[in-house]
Amino acid sequence: MSTNQSEARPFRLAVVQMDPQIGAVERNTRTILERLEQAAVAGAQLIVFPECAVSGYVFESAADALPSTVTAEGLLTGALQEVCRRHNVYTLVGALEQDGDALYNSALIVGPEGLVACYRKCHLPVLGIDRFVAEGDSLPVIDLPFARIGVLICYDVRFPEAARTLTLRGIDLLLVPTNWPAGAESAPEFLTRARAWENRVYLAACNRVGVEREVRFIGRSQIIAPDGTFLAQADPEAETILYAEIDPCKARQKRIVISPGVFELDPVWGRRPALYSDLLSGG
């Protein structure tokens, strides 16, 4: 685990469940800026938007998606920074990022100081734009003034190794911007709660709603505590903003003491890595 511990203090988290329109970058950006302002005024210090919130998701080719891409430090980041600076908040926005000839399914983390980090989706399903983008190759930990966060995008959360790696690096909160379509109900039903509980971290999953090119998205955005309980949940259809109070100190206490010396659990530091060598070989 990383020994570099940022300040841990309680803060208010917002998760924005919205209905992006495919290819409508200007419209989607206006909506994002409006909801960012709304959540900041309501006291949120970290505001999360869905995967591909700027672009939409169900593209049929890279060429189809290209007009909907952004660059990591382009106009979108500048517009987000202006709102973040005015309210002293941070935000995560899902976007299709163009970097040279490559496209990435990315999450831009922006604050008053501008671009803080850019996470690129590492695990790609055969679905939507993910058929045409490049894989990300890192799992960064992002230090914010009040907590340490990690990011996994949608399908990434189905790989327990990714969430566990971020946990061992010291995150307090795992942000999961998603585009869960019909057929992905297992994620909000039990995978997200399992990832939160087994790693003893907060988890915020931000999904979208609506129908895009005949693909229906299932909403059900969530904020989950380190013990796997729901702090907030959205329904399958409505645009909404969820709020919850996050205390990073609770995520830094991994040991579960039910009865001292009689019934105690430690799902993080009770591991036996020597038994798991197959994970390193890819077998």
Residue frames relative to the residue before (quaternion, step in Angstrom):
aa qw qx qy qz dx dy dz
M 1.0000 0.0000 0.0000 0.0000 0.00 0.00 0.00
S 0.5389 -0.6226 0.4554 0.3385 3.56 -1.05 0.74
T 0.3478 -0.7338 0.5451 0.2085 3.55 -1.08 0.75
N 0.5578 0.5942 -0.3903 0.4284 3.58 1.29 -0.08
Q 0.0004 -0.8322 0.5519 -0.0527 3.56 -0.02 1.30
S 0.3098 -0.7371 0.5696 0.1906 3.57 -0.64 1.10
E 0.6661 -0.4670 0.3784 0.4415 3.54 -1.28 0.22
A 0.1783 -0.7733 0.6005 0.0981 3.56 -0.96 0.87
R 0.2108 0.7623 -0.5941 0.1471 3.55 -0.63 1.07
P 0.6029 -0.5818 0.3942 0.3777 3.60 -1.07 0.65
F 0.0440 0.7816 -0.6206 0.0447 3.54 -1.14 0.73
R 0.4603 -0.6681 0.5125 0.2812 3.54 -1.31 0.34
L 0.1966 -0.7832 0.5871 0.0579 3.53 -0.87 1.11
A 0.1026 -0.7731 0.6226 0.0644 3.58 -1.09 0.75
V 0.1306 -0.7576 0.6374 0.0521 3.55 -1.10 0.85
V 0.1863 -0.8186 0.5400 0.0599 3.58 -0.55 1.21
Q 0.1342 -0.7705 0.6213 0.0476 3.58 -0.47 1.24
M 0.0845 0.8208 -0.5502 0.1282 3.58 -0.49 1.23
D 0.4100 -0.6929 0.5460 0.2317 3.56 -1.36 0.15
P 0.1221 -0.8124 0.5662 0.0670 3.62 0.15 1.21
Q 0.3148 -0.7237 0.5809 0.1992 3.56 -1.22 0.55
I 0.5051 -0.6942 0.4175 0.2975 3.57 -0.73 1.05
G 0.8420 0.1698 -0.1537 0.4884 3.55 -0.87 1.01
A 0.6144 0.5637 -0.3440 0.4318 3.60 1.26 -0.21
V 0.0785 -0.8628 0.4981 0.0363 3.56 0.66 1.15
E 0.6748 0.4899 -0.3127 0.4548 3.62 0.84 -0.90
R 0.6581 0.4995 -0.3124 0.4688 3.58 0.91 -0.88
N 0.6762 0.4935 -0.3012 0.4565 3.59 0.83 -0.96
T 0.6451 0.5233 -0.3235 0.4531 3.58 0.98 -0.81
R 0.6241 0.5265 -0.3396 0.4669 3.59 0.99 -0.79
T 0.6580 0.5103 -0.3094 0.4592 3.58 0.92 -0.91
I 0.6452 0.5226 -0.3162 0.4588 3.57 0.94 -0.90
L 0.6786 0.4869 -0.2990 0.4616 3.60 0.85 -0.91
E 0.6391 0.5218 -0.3226 0.4639 3.59 1.04 -0.77
R 0.6955 0.4578 -0.2786 0.4785 3.60 0.89 -0.92
L 0.5903 0.5578 -0.3594 0.4596 3.58 1.11 -0.64
E 0.6527 0.5031 -0.2974 0.4821 3.56 0.94 -0.92
Q 0.6576 0.5277 -0.3066 0.4417 3.58 0.90 -0.97
A 0.6939 0.4704 -0.2790 0.4683 3.58 0.86 -0.96
A 0.6355 0.5269 -0.3338 0.4551 3.58 1.01 -0.77
V 0.6444 0.5126 -0.3175 0.4704 3.59 0.97 -0.85
A 0.6744 0.4842 -0.2852 0.4790 3.59 1.15 -0.67
G 0.6574 -0.5752 0.2887 0.3920 3.58 1.24 0.22
A 0.4595 0.6749 -0.4647 0.3428 3.59 1.23 0.08
Q 0.2567 -0.7699 0.5678 0.1376 3.56 -1.06 0.79
L 0.7451 0.1675 -0.1284 0.6327 3.57 1.33 -0.28
I 0.0556 -0.8148 0.5758 -0.0394 3.57 -0.63 1.20
V 0.1564 -0.8224 0.5466 0.0203 3.56 -0.68 1.17
F 0.1513 -0.7771 0.6080 0.0593 3.56 -1.03 0.93
P 0.6414 -0.5743 0.3422 0.3765 3.63 -1.16 0.45
E 0.6707 -0.4204 0.4343 0.4298 3.48 -1.45 0.06
C 0.8595 0.0462 -0.0516 0.5065 3.59 -1.04 0.84
A 0.1958 0.8174 -0.5191 0.1551 3.58 1.08 0.72
V 0.6657 0.5106 -0.3034 0.4517 3.59 1.09 -0.66
S 0.8116 0.3569 -0.1208 0.4465 3.57 0.93 -0.93
G 0.4017 -0.6016 0.5633 0.3991 3.53 0.93 -0.96
Y 0.4328 -0.7600 0.4589 0.1564 3.56 -1.27 0.40
V 0.7443 0.4556 -0.2468 0.4215 3.60 0.82 -0.95
F 0.1280 0.7981 -0.5695 0.1494 3.56 0.49 1.23
E 0.4272 -0.7362 0.4816 0.2088 3.55 -1.14 0.70
S 0.7854 0.0103 -0.0169 0.6187 3.58 1.28 -0.14
A 0.6413 -0.4924 0.4009 0.4307 3.55 -1.27 0.18
A 0.6356 0.5320 -0.3303 0.4515 3.58 1.01 -0.79
D 0.6181 0.5453 -0.3287 0.4610 3.57 1.08 -0.75
A 0.7236 0.4527 -0.2387 0.4631 3.58 1.02 -0.85
L 0.5234 0.7081 -0.3973 0.2583 3.56 1.08 -0.73
P 0.6773 0.4882 -0.3311 0.4397 3.69 0.84 -0.75
S 0.6932 0.4766 -0.2678 0.4697 3.60 1.25 -0.34
T 0.5066 0.6656 -0.4179 0.3546 3.60 1.23 0.17
V 0.1919 -0.7355 0.6357 0.1341 3.52 -1.38 0.34
T 0.3852 -0.6610 0.5674 0.3047 3.55 -1.31 0.08
A 0.6639 -0.5557 0.3235 0.3818 3.55 -1.13 0.67
E 0.8012 0.2241 -0.1176 0.5422 3.60 0.98 -0.75
G 0.3753 0.7624 -0.4491 0.2761 3.57 1.12 0.69
L 0.8307 -0.2450 0.1752 0.4682 3.54 -1.31 -0.46
L 0.6158 0.5545 -0.3543 0.4334 3.59 1.01 -0.77
T 0.6633 0.5049 -0.3078 0.4587 3.57 0.86 -0.93
G 0.6398 0.5290 -0.3242 0.4536 3.58 1.00 -0.78
A 0.6652 0.4952 -0.3028 0.4697 3.58 0.97 -0.84
L 0.6449 0.5059 -0.3161 0.4777 3.58 1.01 -0.79
Q 0.6423 0.5390 -0.3249 0.4374 3.57 0.94 -0.89
E 0.6273 0.5546 -0.3476 0.4220 3.58 0.96 -0.82
V 0.6773 0.4593 -0.2930 0.4944 3.61 0.94 -0.84
C 0.6549 0.5199 -0.3176 0.4471 3.58 0.94 -0.88
R 0.6486 0.5108 -0.3249 0.4614 3.58 0.98 -0.78
R 0.6594 0.5288 -0.3151 0.4315 3.56 0.92 -0.91
H 0.7887 0.3034 -0.1484 0.5137 3.59 1.02 -0.81
N 0.3604 -0.7450 0.4800 0.2909 3.60 1.30 -0.10
V 0.4587 0.6508 -0.4597 0.3934 3.56 0.78 1.12
Y 0.3208 -0.7049 0.5943 0.2167 3.52 -1.42 0.11
T 0.0787 -0.8038 0.5886 0.0336 3.56 -1.16 0.60
L 0.2084 -0.7157 0.6488 0.1533 3.51 -1.36 0.45
V 0.0158 -0.8008 0.5972 -0.0414 3.56 -0.78 1.08
G 0.3409 -0.7443 0.5411 0.1925 3.58 -0.84 0.98
A 0.0964 0.7986 -0.5814 0.1222 3.57 -0.85 1.02
L 0.4344 -0.6133 0.5723 0.3281 3.53 -1.34 0.27
E 0.1626 -0.8185 0.5498 0.0371 3.53 -0.56 1.21
Q 0.1872 -0.7548 0.6182 0.1142 3.55 -0.97 0.89
D 0.0288 0.7733 -0.6306 0.0592 3.54 -0.87 1.04
G 0.7870 -0.1067 0.0200 0.6073 3.58 -0.05 1.28
D 0.7909 -0.2460 0.2080 0.5203 3.57 -0.76 -1.04
A 0.6272 0.5638 -0.3250 0.4280 3.59 1.28 -0.18
L 0.2214 -0.7266 0.6340 0.1452 3.53 -1.27 0.63
Y 0.0777 -0.7852 0.6137 0.0282 3.56 -1.11 0.77
N 0.3653 -0.6460 0.6193 0.2563 3.51 -1.27 0.57
S 0.0343 0.8691 -0.4797 0.1154 3.55 -0.04 1.34
A 0.2398 -0.7001 0.6453 0.1894 3.49 -1.42 0.29
L 0.1957 -0.7770 0.5916 0.0898 3.56 -0.68 1.13
I 0.1393 -0.7649 0.6248 0.0714 3.56 -0.83 1.03
V 0.0153 -0.8215 0.5631 -0.0883 3.55 -0.51 1.28
G 0.0291 -0.7975 0.6026 -0.0010 3.54 -1.09 0.78
P 0.7781 -0.3213 0.2288 0.4888 3.59 -1.20 -0.25
E 0.6980 0.4667 -0.2632 0.4751 3.57 1.14 -0.61
G 0.6471 -0.4965 0.3229 0.4800 3.61 1.30 -0.04
L 0.7960 -0.2410 0.1996 0.5182 3.56 -1.13 -0.65
V 0.2207 -0.7847 0.5710 0.0969 3.56 -0.73 1.11
A 0.7778 -0.1451 0.1422 0.5947 3.59 0.97 -0.89
C 0.1491 -0.7470 0.6375 0.1156 3.53 -1.33 0.36
Y 0.1169 -0.7936 0.5957 0.0404 3.57 -0.50 1.20
R 0.1821 -0.7793 0.5942 0.0798 3.57 -0.96 0.95
K 0.5421 -0.6589 0.4229 0.3052 3.56 -0.78 1.10
C 0.2947 -0.8108 0.4920 0.1173 3.56 -0.72 1.14
H 0.7578 0.2802 -0.1574 0.5678 3.60 1.08 -0.70
L 0.1133 -0.8427 0.5262 -0.0028 3.57 -0.52 1.20
P 0.2687 -0.7534 0.5766 0.1663 3.60 -0.71 1.04
V 0.5020 -0.5764 0.5225 0.3778 3.56 -1.31 0.09
L 0.4670 0.6428 -0.4402 0.4181 3.54 0.24 1.33
G 0.8749 0.0105 0.0063 0.4841 3.56 -1.05 0.80
I 0.8343 -0.1695 0.1442 0.5044 3.55 -1.07 -0.78
D 0.5687 0.6244 -0.3896 0.3673 3.60 1.14 -0.47
R 0.5536 0.5904 -0.3989 0.4310 3.62 1.25 -0.17
F 0.7848 0.3628 -0.1425 0.4818 3.57 1.17 -0.52
V 0.6270 0.5324 -0.3500 0.4482 3.62 1.23 0.05
A 0.5257 -0.6117 0.4907 0.3296 3.56 -1.33 0.29
E 0.5337 -0.6233 0.4706 0.3243 3.56 -1.22 0.54
G 0.4168 -0.6375 0.5772 0.2945 3.53 -1.19 0.59
D 0.2492 -0.8061 0.5249 0.1124 3.57 -1.17 0.44
S 0.7368 0.3383 -0.2539 0.5275 3.61 1.11 0.53
L 0.2440 -0.7357 0.6162 0.1396 3.53 -1.33 0.51
P 0.0548 -0.8578 0.5107 0.0206 3.59 0.36 1.22
V 0.2987 -0.6770 0.6352 0.2213 3.50 -1.35 0.44
I 0.2006 -0.8068 0.5528 0.0571 3.55 -0.77 1.09
D 0.2475 -0.7790 0.5643 0.1164 3.55 -0.65 1.16
L 0.0718 -0.7572 0.6490 0.0176 3.54 -0.77 1.12
P 0.6894 -0.5074 0.2975 0.4228 3.62 -1.12 0.37
F 0.7866 0.3352 -0.1512 0.4961 3.59 1.13 -0.60
A 0.8102 0.0464 0.0020 0.5843 3.64 1.20 -0.22
R 0.3803 -0.6663 0.5821 0.2694 3.52 -1.39 0.19
I 0.0863 -0.8245 0.5592 0.0092 3.58 -0.72 1.05
G 0.1613 -0.7243 0.6563 0.1369 3.50 -1.38 0.42
V 0.2414 -0.7667 0.5814 0.1260 3.56 -1.24 0.48
L 0.0353 0.7255 -0.6873 0.0025 3.52 -1.15 0.82
I 0.2676 -0.7761 0.5511 0.1496 3.58 -0.90 0.89
C 0.8734 -0.1614 0.0804 0.4523 3.54 -0.82 1.17
Y 0.8441 0.1671 -0.0778 0.5035 3.61 -0.43 -1.26
D 0.5187 0.6533 -0.4023 0.3773 3.60 1.16 -0.54
V 0.6746 0.5373 -0.3116 0.3989 3.59 0.95 -0.89
R 0.5819 0.5880 -0.3748 0.4185 3.59 1.22 -0.25
F 0.6535 0.4622 -0.3071 0.5149 3.58 1.28 -0.10
P 0.3194 -0.7970 0.4721 0.1999 3.62 -0.16 1.22
E 0.5712 0.6080 -0.3853 0.3945 3.58 1.13 -0.55
A 0.6388 0.5413 -0.3340 0.4329 3.59 1.01 -0.76
A 0.6866 0.4613 -0.2870 0.4832 3.59 0.86 -0.93
R 0.6492 0.5113 -0.3298 0.4564 3.60 0.99 -0.74
T 0.6193 0.5402 -0.3446 0.4537 3.60 1.02 -0.76
L 0.6640 0.4916 -0.3043 0.4742 3.58 0.92 -0.88
T 0.6210 0.5398 -0.3352 0.4589 3.58 1.06 -0.72
L 0.6798 0.4871 -0.2907 0.4648 3.56 0.89 -0.91
R 0.6569 0.4827 -0.3037 0.4933 3.57 1.24 -0.42
G 0.6544 -0.6110 0.2725 0.3523 3.56 1.27 0.17
I 0.3638 0.7426 -0.5094 0.2380 3.63 1.08 0.39
D 0.3482 -0.7039 0.5831 0.2080 3.51 -1.33 0.50
L 0.7943 0.1493 -0.0011 0.5889 3.54 1.12 -0.82
L 0.1814 -0.7646 0.6121 0.0886 3.56 -0.93 0.98
L 0.1711 -0.7818 0.5950 0.0740 3.58 -0.68 1.15
V 0.0588 -0.8055 0.5893 -0.0209 3.57 -0.83 1.05
P 0.0876 -0.7703 0.6310 0.0294 3.62 -0.06 1.22
T 0.0408 -0.8364 0.5447 -0.0467 3.58 -0.77 1.03
N 0.1365 -0.6950 0.6828 0.1795 3.46 -1.52 0.06
W 0.0032 -0.8254 0.5636 -0.0320 3.59 0.53 1.17
P 0.1640 -0.7827 0.5910 0.1062 3.60 -0.68 1.04
A 0.6782 -0.3944 0.3787 0.4911 3.57 -1.30 -0.04
G 0.6935 0.4038 -0.3366 0.4927 3.55 -0.84 1.04
A 0.7019 0.4337 -0.2544 0.5045 3.58 1.27 -0.33
E 0.2632 0.8211 -0.4805 0.1602 3.59 1.21 0.39
S 0.5503 0.6223 -0.4051 0.3819 3.61 1.12 -0.48
A 0.5994 0.5820 -0.3729 0.4037 3.62 1.07 -0.61
P 0.7577 0.3462 -0.2445 0.4963 3.66 0.62 -0.94
E 0.6235 0.5702 -0.3534 0.4015 3.60 1.10 -0.51
F 0.8519 -0.0529 0.0347 0.5198 3.62 0.89 -0.74
L 0.5931 0.6024 -0.3934 0.3612 3.63 1.01 -0.55
T 0.6739 0.5035 -0.3123 0.4414 3.59 0.85 -0.91
R 0.6583 0.4971 -0.3154 0.4691 3.58 0.95 -0.82
A 0.6306 0.5275 -0.3359 0.4597 3.58 1.02 -0.75
R 0.6568 0.5055 -0.3212 0.4581 3.61 0.92 -0.86
A 0.6445 0.5077 -0.3278 0.4684 3.59 0.97 -0.78
W 0.7060 0.4762 -0.2831 0.4411 3.59 0.76 -1.01
E 0.7156 0.4762 -0.2883 0.4219 3.59 0.72 -1.03
N 0.7349 0.3749 -0.2172 0.5217 3.58 1.21 -0.51
R 0.3210 -0.7766 0.4814 0.2492 3.58 1.31 -0.17
V 0.4964 0.6037 -0.4567 0.4249 3.55 0.90 1.05
Y 0.5277 -0.5475 0.5205 0.3884 3.53 -1.33 0.20
L 0.0738 -0.7779 0.6223 0.0452 3.56 -1.17 0.62
A 0.0642 -0.7795 0.6229 0.0172 3.57 -0.93 0.97
A 0.0898 -0.7888 0.6080 0.0098 3.56 -0.58 1.20
C 0.0934 -0.8099 0.5790 0.0025 3.57 -0.64 1.17
N 0.0461 -0.8172 0.5739 -0.0243 3.57 -0.32 1.27
R 0.4199 -0.6667 0.5485 0.2800 3.54 -1.35 0.09
V 0.2909 -0.7127 0.6009 0.2156 3.55 -1.36 0.08
G 0.5955 0.6028 -0.4154 0.3309 3.54 -1.34 -0.06
V 0.4196 -0.6656 0.5604 0.2586 3.53 -1.43 -0.04
E 0.0240 -0.7947 0.6054 -0.0362 3.54 -0.90 1.00
R 0.8263 -0.1397 0.0464 0.5436 3.59 -0.54 1.21
E 0.7251 -0.4755 0.1963 0.4579 3.53 0.89 1.16
V 0.5692 0.5361 -0.4040 0.4747 3.59 1.23 0.27
R 0.2152 -0.7825 0.5753 0.1022 3.57 -0.74 1.09
F 0.2296 -0.7687 0.5858 0.1152 3.55 -0.95 0.95
I 0.4198 -0.7998 0.4079 0.1331 3.52 -0.93 1.06
G 0.4482 -0.7159 0.4622 0.2701 3.64 1.15 0.26
R 0.5186 0.6844 -0.4401 0.2626 3.56 -0.87 -1.08
S 0.1366 0.7907 -0.5727 0.1679 3.56 0.96 0.87
Q 0.1199 -0.8225 0.5559 -0.0147 3.56 -1.09 0.75
I 0.0949 -0.7133 0.6818 0.1316 3.51 -1.34 0.38
I 0.0918 -0.8329 0.5444 -0.0390 3.55 -0.61 1.23
A 0.4181 -0.7084 0.5209 0.2281 3.56 -1.03 0.87
P 0.6761 -0.5088 0.3389 0.4112 3.60 -1.22 0.30
D 0.6734 0.4665 -0.3128 0.4806 3.62 1.16 -0.34
G 0.6075 -0.6067 0.3322 0.3906 3.59 1.28 0.25
T 0.5435 0.6106 -0.4168 0.3976 3.60 1.20 0.07
F 0.5051 -0.6499 0.4812 0.3016 3.56 -1.17 0.60
L 0.2346 -0.7421 0.6115 0.1425 3.54 -1.02 0.88
A 0.7747 -0.0758 0.0550 0.6254 3.57 1.21 -0.56
Q 0.0380 -0.7849 0.6184 0.0035 3.56 -1.16 0.71
A 0.2638 -0.7395 0.5968 0.1657 3.56 -1.18 0.65
D 0.5137 -0.6344 0.4701 0.3358 3.55 -1.23 0.37
P 0.6910 -0.5309 0.3055 0.3838 3.63 -1.23 0.17
E 0.7968 0.3769 -0.1494 0.4480 3.62 1.10 -0.45
A 0.7274 0.4837 -0.2601 0.4115 3.60 0.93 -0.80
E 0.4352 -0.6156 0.5824 0.3041 3.51 -1.22 0.60
T 0.1479 0.7885 -0.5766 0.1545 3.58 -0.87 0.93
I 0.2806 -0.7063 0.6073 0.2314 3.54 -1.35 0.05
L 0.2142 -0.7617 0.6021 0.1069 3.56 -0.83 1.05
Y 0.1082 -0.7788 0.6148 0.0621 3.56 -1.15 0.68
A 0.1029 0.7705 -0.6278 0.0406 3.55 -1.21 0.58
E 0.4216 -0.6694 0.5509 0.2657 3.52 -1.26 0.57
I 0.1583 -0.7963 0.5824 0.0407 3.57 -0.80 1.08
D 0.0905 -0.7728 0.6269 0.0399 3.57 -0.95 0.94
P 0.3153 -0.7982 0.4763 0.1915 3.63 -0.08 1.22
C 0.5663 0.6078 -0.3961 0.3911 3.60 1.08 -0.56
K 0.6240 0.5436 -0.3426 0.4447 3.60 1.07 -0.66
A 0.6631 0.4901 -0.3040 0.4772 3.60 1.11 -0.63
R 0.6544 0.5095 -0.3162 0.4606 3.60 1.19 -0.33
Q 0.6215 0.4723 -0.3404 0.5242 3.56 1.34 0.00
K 0.1364 -0.8523 0.5027 0.0479 3.58 -0.06 1.28
R 0.6545 0.5361 -0.3243 0.4232 3.57 1.04 -0.69
I 0.2336 -0.7566 0.6003 0.1122 3.55 -0.97 0.96
V 0.0537 -0.8026 0.5941 -0.0096 3.58 -0.55 1.18
I 0.1320 -0.8022 0.5811 0.0358 3.54 -0.35 1.27
S 0.7508 -0.0655 0.0474 0.6556 3.55 1.09 -0.86
P 0.4417 -0.7434 0.4195 0.2761 3.61 -0.31 1.20
G 0.8492 0.1142 -0.1258 0.5000 3.53 -0.82 1.09
V 0.6994 0.4306 -0.2559 0.5098 3.56 1.31 -0.12
F 0.7921 -0.0114 0.0543 0.6078 3.59 0.92 -0.93
E 0.2378 0.7521 -0.5709 0.2279 3.55 -0.16 1.35
L 0.1224 -0.7881 0.6019 0.0401 3.56 -1.12 0.77
D 0.0036 -0.7774 0.6286 0.0222 3.57 -1.18 0.56
P 0.1313 -0.8555 0.4969 0.0635 3.60 0.21 1.28
V 0.6574 0.4749 -0.3231 0.4878 3.61 1.23 -0.19
W 0.8091 0.2709 -0.1402 0.5023 3.59 0.57 -1.15
G 0.5668 0.5738 -0.3934 0.4412 3.58 1.27 0.11
R 0.3963 0.7272 -0.4708 0.3040 3.59 1.27 0.14
R 0.2088 -0.7321 0.6279 0.1618 3.57 -1.37 0.33
P 0.2118 -0.8472 0.4715 0.1233 3.59 0.33 1.24
A 0.5892 0.5931 -0.3800 0.3958 3.61 1.06 -0.57
L 0.6513 0.5166 -0.3157 0.4575 3.58 1.18 -0.45
Y 0.7127 0.4921 -0.2373 0.4400 3.58 1.21 -0.42
S 0.2038 0.8350 -0.4969 0.1198 3.60 1.14 0.50
D 0.5701 0.6027 -0.3878 0.4017 3.61 1.10 -0.56
L 0.5800 0.5873 -0.3822 0.4155 3.59 1.12 -0.54
L 0.6844 0.4840 -0.2804 0.4676 3.58 1.06 -0.72
S 0.6928 0.4682 -0.2804 0.4714 3.57 1.12 -0.60
G 0.4513 -0.6913 0.4478 0.3434 3.58 1.25 -0.33
G 0.4495 0.7194 -0.4299 0.3091 3.56 1.26 0.14
